[in-house]
Amino acid sequence: PTSRASPDACPCPRRRLRGHGRPRSPCVDAFLVRATRCVFLYIAANFAYNSFGGTTKPHHSAAATSDMLIIHDLTKTYTGNPKPSVDSLSLEIREGEIYGFIGPNGAGKSTTIKCITGIVGFERGSVTVCGINLKDDPIAAKRQIGYVSDDHVLYEGLTGTEFVNFMCDVFDVPASVRQERLEKYLDLFALREAIGRQIKSYSHGMKQKLNIIGALIHEPKVWILDEPMTGLDPKSSYNLKKLMREHADKGNCVFFSSHVLDVVEKVCDRVGIIDDGKLVADCTLAELKTRGLDESLEELFLKITDGEDADGSGHGEDAFAE
């Protein structure tokens, strides 16, 4: 067998591996870092490809429709659980609307959102995004969606710029407009100084800001925001709410899920309440006030999800029904 070259043959200054006696040079370190990034990007690209349907179907253009998001008879049951997590849920979100989607913990909010975005499948019903059926053409439907999850998962070995460019590559954002779009968000979310650093050095709030930028950089028509303000500072939260309103006013829509009912009441045009997998309320805030149920969305939410009025009459949901 051929003898291995002596470590002393490497001209670079050597360092000892932690816990080992074998030396390693900085040139090897640099190679390992580059190799790890390449493997990471390969895995991430495959994940994104599979998440977007893993298909080479031609992309359909979004159909002109006043209903941006249509959910019909959506039912999802997880294996081992005889009861559906989402049970025959139907709703429509029209252009120009910010739709608030609220409910108690375990009510089915996250499952509904995962079905809408194609993260999990469902056994019955349909989801149509801008006229495109999610099951018929998942890639084309998902190109219309900007999704901010409640538990952001970022590729922390990348810099902020590399992550945004990766998202641009996934959604085919032209190189000519990437920087202009990024500049706008960097100013809105005060992330300019950190964008060139590795994501693992970011605070929780900074990661949330980058998560939002990555979801919106391709300018989708339908924003699906699940607790998007978690960790944001007051100024960034304010700017995000402004962006939501501006986006809807341009003829798009926002599907906004949050436990902060005061924010939902202030920014949303219409509110849906899900409880035990079923949509138990769906109305505009103006209708809410017209019916004289309560001035507070929080009080209405408690009435409906507790199943009783404030006086304990047990007719909370009935009081809301048409």
C-alpha positions in Angstrom: 0.0 0.0 0.0 1.1 3.5 -0.7 2.1 5.5 2.3 0.1 8.6 3.2 1.8 11.9 2.9 3.0 13.4 6.1 0.8 16.2 7.6 3.9 18.3 7.7 3.9 18.4 3.9 1.0 20.8 4.0 2.5 24.4 3.9 -0.5 25.9 5.9 -0.2 26.4 9.6 -1.8 23.4 11.3 -4.4 23.1 14.1 -5.1 20.1 16.2 -8.6 18.5 16.0 -10.5 18.8 19.2 -10.2 15.5 21.0 -7.8 14.0 18.4 -4.1 14.1 17.8 -4.3 14.4 14.1 -3.6 17.9 12.7 -5.9 19.7 10.2 -5.0 22.8 8.2 -7.2 25.8 7.5 -7.4 24.9 3.8 -9.1 21.6 4.7 -11.5 23.6 7.0 -12.4 25.9 4.1 -13.0 22.9 1.8 -15.3 21.2 4.4 -17.3 24.4 4.8 -17.8 24.7 1.1 -18.7 21.0 0.7 -21.1 21.2 3.6 -22.9 24.2 2.1 -23.1 22.5 -1.3 -24.7 19.4 0.3 -27.0 21.6 2.3 -28.2 23.5 -0.7 -28.7 20.2 -2.6 -30.9 18.9 0.2 -32.8 22.2 0.5 -33.4 22.3 -3.3 -34.8 18.8 -3.2 -37.0 19.6 -0.3 -38.4 22.6 -2.1 -38.9 20.6 -5.2 -40.8 17.9 -3.4 -42.7 20.4 -1.4 -43.9 22.1 -4.6 -45.3 18.9 -6.0 -42.2 17.3 -7.7 -43.8 17.6 -11.1 -42.9 19.1 -14.4 -46.4 20.2 -15.4 -46.6 23.5 -17.2 -47.4 26.4 -15.0 -50.9 27.8 -15.3 -51.6 31.5 -15.1 -53.8 32.6 -12.2 -57.4 32.9 -13.4 -59.2 36.2 -13.0 -61.6 35.7 -10.1 -63.0 37.7 -7.3 -62.4 34.7 -5.0 -58.7 34.5 -4.4 -58.9 31.5 -2.1 -61.7 28.9 -2.1 -61.8 26.1 0.4 -64.6 23.6 -0.1 -65.6 20.7 2.2 -62.0 20.4 3.5 -61.6 17.4 5.7 -58.3 16.1 7.2 -57.9 13.1 9.5 -54.5 12.1 10.8 -53.6 8.4 11.0 -54.5 6.9 14.4 -57.0 9.7 15.2 -60.6 8.7 14.4 -61.8 12.3 14.7 -61.0 14.7 11.8 -58.7 17.6 12.7 -60.5 19.6 10.1 -64.1 18.7 9.4 -66.0 19.7 6.2 -64.6 23.3 6.3 -65.6 25.7 3.6 -64.9 29.4 3.2 -64.1 31.9 0.5 -61.7 34.8 0.6 -62.3 37.5 -1.9 -59.8 40.0 -3.5 -59.2 43.0 -1.3 -59.8 41.1 1.9 -57.7 40.5 5.0 -59.3 37.5 6.6 -58.7 36.7 10.2 -58.6 33.0 11.1 -58.8 32.3 14.8 -59.5 29.5 17.2 -58.4 27.8 20.4 -55.3 25.7 20.6 -55.9 22.4 18.9 -59.0 23.7 17.0 -57.5 22.9 13.6 -56.0 26.2 12.5 -52.5 24.9 11.8 -53.8 21.8 10.0 -56.1 24.0 7.8 -53.1 26.2 6.9 -50.9 23.1 6.1 -53.6 21.8 3.8 -54.0 25.1 2.0 -50.3 25.4 1.5 -49.9 21.8 0.4 -47.7 20.7 3.3 -50.1 17.9 4.2 -52.6 16.1 2.1 -56.3 15.8 2.8 -58.8 13.0 2.1 -61.8 15.1 1.0 -62.6 18.5 -0.4 -60.7 21.0 -2.5 -58.5 24.1 -2.3 -58.5 26.6 -5.1 -55.9 29.4 -5.2 -56.5 32.2 -7.8 -58.6 29.8 -9.9 -56.0 27.0 -9.7 -56.9 23.7 -8.0 -54.2 22.7 -5.6 -54.3 19.0 -6.3 -54.5 19.4 -10.1 -51.5 21.7 -10.3 -49.7 22.1 -7.0 -46.7 24.1 -8.4 -48.9 26.7 -10.1 -51.1 27.1 -7.1 -48.2 27.5 -4.7 -46.6 30.1 -6.9 -49.6 32.3 -5.9 -48.9 31.8 -2.2 -46.6 33.5 0.2 -46.5 31.5 3.4 -45.1 32.6 6.8 -45.2 29.7 9.3 -45.6 30.0 13.0 -42.3 28.0 13.6 -39.9 29.5 11.0 -37.3 27.0 9.8 -34.4 28.7 8.2 -31.1 27.4 6.7 -28.9 28.8 9.4 -25.6 28.0 7.6 -26.5 30.5 4.9 -26.3 34.3 5.1 -29.5 36.3 4.9 -28.7 37.3 1.3 -28.0 33.7 0.3 -31.3 32.6 1.8 -33.3 35.3 0.0 -31.6 34.4 -3.3 -32.4 30.7 -2.7 -36.1 31.6 -2.3 -35.9 33.8 -5.4 -34.5 30.8 -7.3 -37.3 28.5 -6.1 -40.0 31.0 -7.3 -38.1 32.1 -10.5 -37.8 35.7 -9.4 -35.9 37.5 -12.2 -32.4 38.7 -11.2 -33.2 42.2 -12.5 -35.8 42.8 -9.7 -34.4 40.9 -6.8 -32.3 43.6 -5.3 -34.9 46.3 -5.6 -37.5 44.1 -3.8 -35.0 43.2 -1.1 -34.0 46.8 -0.5 -37.6 47.7 0.3 -37.9 45.0 2.9 -34.5 45.6 4.4 -35.6 49.2 5.2 -39.0 48.2 6.4 -37.7 45.5 8.8 -34.4 47.2 9.7 -32.4 44.2 8.6 -29.8 45.9 6.3 -26.8 45.5 8.7 -27.5 41.8 9.3 -28.4 40.6 5.9 -24.8 39.7 5.0 -24.3 37.6 8.2 -25.0 34.0 8.7 -28.6 33.3 9.9 -27.4 31.4 13.0 -26.2 34.7 14.4 -29.6 36.3 14.2 -32.0 36.8 17.1 -35.4 35.3 17.1 -37.0 38.5 15.9 -34.5 38.9 13.1 -35.1 35.3 11.9 -38.8 36.1 11.8 -38.1 39.2 9.7 -36.1 37.1 7.2 -38.8 34.5 7.2 -41.3 37.1 6.1 -39.0 38.5 3.4 -38.4 35.1 2.0 -42.1 34.4 1.8 -43.0 37.7 0.1 -40.1 38.3 -2.2 -41.8 36.7 -5.2 -44.8 39.1 -4.7 -47.5 36.4 -4.4 -51.2 37.3 -4.7 -52.3 35.3 -1.6 -50.5 35.8 1.7 -50.9 33.1 4.3 -49.5 34.4 7.6 -49.5 32.2 10.7 -48.6 34.3 13.8 -46.3 36.5 11.6 -45.7 39.1 14.3 -44.2 36.7 16.9 -40.9 38.2 18.0 -41.2 41.4 15.9 -40.4 44.7 17.4 -43.3 47.3 17.5 -42.1 49.2 14.4 -41.7 46.0 12.3 -45.2 44.8 13.5 -46.6 48.2 12.4 -44.9 48.0 9.0 -46.1 44.5 8.5 -49.7 45.5 9.2 -49.3 48.4 6.7 -48.0 45.9 4.1 -51.0 43.6 4.7 -53.4 46.5 4.1 -51.6 47.7 1.0 -51.4 44.2 -0.4 -55.2 43.7 0.0 -56.0 47.1 -1.4 -54.2 46.2 -4.6 -56.8 43.4 -5.3 -55.0 40.6 -3.5 -55.8 38.9 -0.2 -54.3 38.0 3.2 -55.2 34.9 5.2 -54.1 35.9 8.7 -54.0 33.6 11.7 -53.2 35.0 15.2 -54.0 34.6 18.8 -53.7 38.3 19.3 -57.4 39.2 18.9 -56.9 42.9 19.3 -54.7 42.9 16.2 -57.1 40.7 14.3 -60.0 43.1 15.1 -58.1 46.1 13.9 -56.6 44.9 10.7 -59.1 42.3 9.3 -62.1 42.8 7.1 -63.7 39.5 7.9 -63.1 36.9 10.6 -63.6 33.1 10.7 -63.6 31.1 14.0 -62.7 27.5 14.0 -63.5 25.2 16.9 -63.1 21.5 17.2 -62.3 21.3 13.4 -65.4 23.1 12.3 -65.9 26.7 11.1 -68.4 27.9 13.7 -68.4 31.6 12.7 -67.7 33.6 9.5 -68.6 37.3 9.3 -67.3 40.8 8.6 -66.6 43.0 11.6 -69.3 45.3 10.5 -71.8 42.5 10.7 -70.5 41.7 14.1 -71.4 45.2 15.3 -74.7 45.3 13.5 -75.9 42.1 15.2 -75.1 43.8 18.5 -73.4 40.7 19.9 -70.4 42.5 21.4 -68.1 45.3 20.7 -65.2 43.1 21.4 -64.0 40.3 19.1 -62.4 38.8 22.2 -65.7 38.5 24.0 -67.4 37.0 20.9 -64.6 34.5 20.5 -65.0 33.4 24.1 -68.8 33.1 23.8 -68.6 30.9 20.7 -65.7 28.7 21.7 -67.1 28.2 25.2 -70.5 27.5 23.9 -72.3 29.8 26.2 -73.2 33.5 26.6 -71.7 35.6 29.3 -74.8 34.9 31.4 -74.2 31.1 31.1 -77.2 30.6 28.9 -75.4 28.1 26.7 -76.5 29.8 23.4 -73.2 31.5 22.3 -73.0 29.8 18.9 -76.7 30.0 18.3 -76.6 33.7 19.0 -74.2 34.2 16.1 -75.9 31.9 13.6 -77.8 33.5 10.7 
